[in-house]
C-alpha cells in the first residue's frame, strides 16, 4: 500500500506551467538545465522564487513518471490530450488522487450516479483513515485543503464540471491518448472512468 502524500496541495494541476516545462524538457533533456532556463527567462511568470521552486519540484515529479510517448503527446498533441497526460501523471504521483478517482468517481459513474457530493468525500476520507495513518496525522486545516485541491484538480482535468457538487464526466480520449496509456498499463484507464470490461475489450482489439 503506497503512502499518501499531500504535496499536491501547493500546486493544483498547473496545466499551463506543466506544458511550458514539458516543452523545455523535450528541448533540453536535462532537468537542471530546464530549471536554469526557466529561472533565467522567467517563463513561468513567478514573482517569488519559493513559488517557482515548489511548483517546479511538483511538476518535475509528475512528468518524470510519464513515458517518452506520453510526454511527446503532451507537448505535441491537442489540449485535451495534454490534459489527459496531466491526469495520468497525477494518478501516478499521488495515490490518494488515484484512489479517490477509481474508488469513488468510477463506481458512481458506472451506476449512473453522476453527482459528486460532500458526503462522498467524507466517506472516502473516513474509510481511508483506517488504512492510512498519515490521514490521521494532518491537521483539520490541511485536511480541508486536501479536499479543496483534490476537487480543483478533478475540475481542471475535466472529470467533474465544478468543485461544488459537480457532475462526474468521462474525458474523451483520442486514439493516440488511449494507445500511450494502454502501452504503459491498461489499468490506468480506470482513472479515466473505464470499466474493467471496457479495458479488456479495448486491450483485446
TALIN-V69351 format. One record per pair of residues at least 6 apart in sequence whose ideal C-beta (glycine too) atoms are under 8 Angstrom apart, sorted by the first residue. I is the first residue (numbers start at 1). J is the second residue. If there is no record, write none. Layout:
# TALIN-V69351
((I;J) (I;J))
This chain:
# TALIN-V69351
((1;131) (1;132) (2;95) (3;95) (3;132) (3;134) (4;94) (4;95) (4;96) (4;128) (4;132) (4;134) (4;135) (5;94) (5;95) (5;96) (5;134) (6;96) (6;138) (6;142) (6;145) (6;146) (7;57) (7;58) (7;61) (8;58) (8;90) (8;93) (8;94) (8;97) (8;149) (8;153) (9;142) (9;145) (9;146) (9;149) (10;54) (10;55) (10;58) (11;54) (11;55) (11;58) (11;59) (12;149) (12;152) (12;153) (12;156) (13;86) (13;90) (13;152) (13;153) (13;156) (13;157) (14;55) (14;58) (14;59) (15;82) (15;83) (15;86) (15;156) (17;44) (17;55) (17;59) (18;59) (18;62) (18;63) (18;74) (18;82) (18;86) (18;89) (19;74) (19;75) (19;82) (20;38) (20;43) (20;44) (21;34) (21;38) (21;44) (21;56) (21;59) (21;60) (21;63) (22;63) (22;71) (22;74) (22;75) (23;75) (24;34) (24;37) (24;38) (24;43) (25;31) (25;34) (25;63) (25;71) (26;71) (26;72) (26;75) (28;34) (28;37) (31;60) (31;64) (34;60) (35;56) (35;60) (37;43) (38;44) (38;52) (38;56) (39;49) (39;52) (44;52) (44;55) (44;56) (46;52) (46;55) (61;93) (62;86) (62;89) (62;90) (62;92) (62;93) (63;71) (63;89) (65;89) (65;92) (65;93) (66;74) (66;85) (66;88) (66;89) (66;92) (67;180) (67;183) (67;184) (69;180) (69;183) (70;85) (70;88) (70;180) (70;181) (70;184) (71;85) (73;81) (73;82) (73;85) (73;176) (73;177) (73;180) (74;81) (74;82) (74;85) (74;86) (75;82) (77;85) (77;174) (77;176) (77;177) (78;174) (80;158) (80;171) (80;172) (80;174) (80;177) (81;174) (81;176) (81;177) (83;156) (83;157) (83;158) (83;171) (84;157) (84;171) (84;173) (84;174) (84;177) (84;181) (84;192) (85;177) (85;180) (86;157) (87;157) (87;158) (87;159) (87;171) (87;191) (87;192) (88;181) (88;188) (88;191) (90;97) (90;98) (90;153) (90;157) (91;97) (91;98) (91;101) (91;102) (91;188) (91;191) (92;98) (92;188) (96;128) (96;146) (96;150) (97;150) (97;153) (98;191) (99;124) (99;128) (100;121) (100;124) (100;150) (101;154) (101;159) (101;190) (101;191) (101;193) (102;190) (102;191) (103;124) (104;116) (104;120) (104;121) (104;124) (105;116) (105;154) (105;159) (105;160) (105;168) (105;193) (106;190) (106;191) (106;193) (106;195) (108;114) (108;115) (108;116) (108;120) (108;168) (109;168) (109;170) (109;193) (110;193) (110;195) (114;167) (114;168) (114;169) (115;165) (115;166) (115;167) (115;168) (116;151) (116;154) (116;160) (116;165) (116;166) (116;167) (116;168) (117;165) (118;165) (121;147) (121;150) (121;151) (125;135) (125;143) (125;147) (128;135) (129;135) (129;136) (135;143) (138;146) (148;163) (151;160) (151;163) (151;166) (152;163) (154;160) (154;163) (154;166) (155;161) (155;162) (155;163) (155;166) (157;171) (158;169) (158;171) (159;168) (159;169) (159;170) (159;171) (159;193) (160;166) (160;167) (160;168) (160;169) (161;167) (161;169) (168;193) (170;192) (170;193) (170;194) (171;192) (171;193) (173;181) (173;192) (178;189) (178;202) (181;188) (181;189) (181;192) (182;189) (182;202) (182;203) (186;199) (186;202) (186;203) (187;199) (189;198) (189;199) (189;202) (190;196) (190;199) (194;202))
